[in-house]
Amino acid sequence: MSVSYLAFRMSLNVQVVKSIC
């Protein structure tokens, strides 16, 4: 796993949480 991939996943998770909340 690369750092850029982890950052990409984190950003996606944040967007999902914001859309749900």
C-alpha positions as CSV (number, residue, x, y, z in Angstrom):
1,M,0.0,0.0,0.0
2,S,1.2,3.5,-0.9
3,V,0.7,6.6,1.2
4,S,-1.2,8.3,-1.7
5,Y,-3.6,5.3,-1.8
6,L,-4.3,5.6,1.9
7,A,-4.9,9.4,1.6
8,F,-7.2,8.7,-1.3
9,R,-9.2,6.2,0.7
10,M,-9.4,8.5,3.7
11,S,-10.7,11.3,1.5
12,L,-13.4,9.0,0.1
13,N,-14.4,7.9,3.6
14,V,-14.7,11.5,4.7
15,Q,-16.9,12.3,1.8
16,V,-19.1,9.3,2.5
17,V,-19.5,10.2,6.1
18,K,-20.4,13.8,5.3
19,S,-23.0,12.7,2.7
20,I,-24.6,10.3,5.2
21,C,-24.6,12.7,8.2
